[in-house]
Amino acid sequence: MEYFDYYLIHAVDDDRWTNVANPFGVYEKLIKYKEEGRIHNLGFSFHGTNSCLKQMIQEFKWDFVQIQLNYFDWIYQDAKTSYNLLHDAGIPIIVMEPVRGGALARLCPKAIQLLNDNDHQGTPASLALRFVASLDGVQTVLSRMSSKEQLEDNLRTFSDFKPLSDEEMKLVEKIRNAYLESGSIPCTECRYCQPCPKGVLIPEIFSIYNKYVQNQDIEQFRKDFFAIKEEHSPQRCIKCGKCEQICPHSIEITKKLSDIAYFASLHR
């Protein structure tokens, strides 16, 4: 290839920017490539604090920025502030995790009831996608898909796109609150926490627990949890904290693992 249409510095957070990218002149090097025509649009994907994001967009010129944005993280991780910083700076936004790793496609019973009570047309995933695509300044919405049905649903959502109405925005707020109250662990299964030094399968354990929160099927939880091999169980956690240092969602992983292990012990 003679050039990249879009080239981004991947997975920037406060530490990577302050201690790696900035002191080693990564931006300056890439700008030279852009001046040579080897890069047409230069940006970065971001997982850090809003203070770091603000510094980056004030000190350097970017053609786009990719951030995690969905109606849950709008409040939970203050993605609203991230969005406003980029929007006010006139920087196009590429959205990752609009359905939060599938979590917003698998809602808790209370949230599903809210959708039914409001006669919502469309899937929970389409509602999440329409939320981010309705925001001014969003250029592209990325979506992981694992089935033909998901692909078709996404195509339907954007082929005849309709921004969320005021009533739907209010519905989204109610669903967000129901999600928070459900006790689900806000893990997107991004697997940044893997491999664990002690072999704990963190995303799989969180997924098993979240499925229980959604369906309240304790027998299925027992079957799935106790199928995990001992060398991968949460009891192996030594609370070293390495996973929490790199978790882009700031989850208290060691505490959650301990809580799940205790919950499982009560239902052995």
Secondary structure, DSSP 8 states (H G I E B T S, - for coil): ---EEEEEEEEE-HHHIIIIITTTTHHHHHHHHHHTTSEEEEEEEE-S-HHHHHHHHHHS--SEEEEE--TTHHHHT-HHHHHHHHHHTT--EEEE-TTGGGGGGS--HHHHHHHHHTT--S-HHHHHHHHHHTSTTEEEE-----SHHHHHHHHHHHHT-----HHHHHHHHHHHHHHHHHT--------TT-S-TT---HHHHHHHHHHHHHH--HHHHHHHHTTS-GGGSGGG-----HHHHH-TT---HHHHHHHHHHHHHHT-
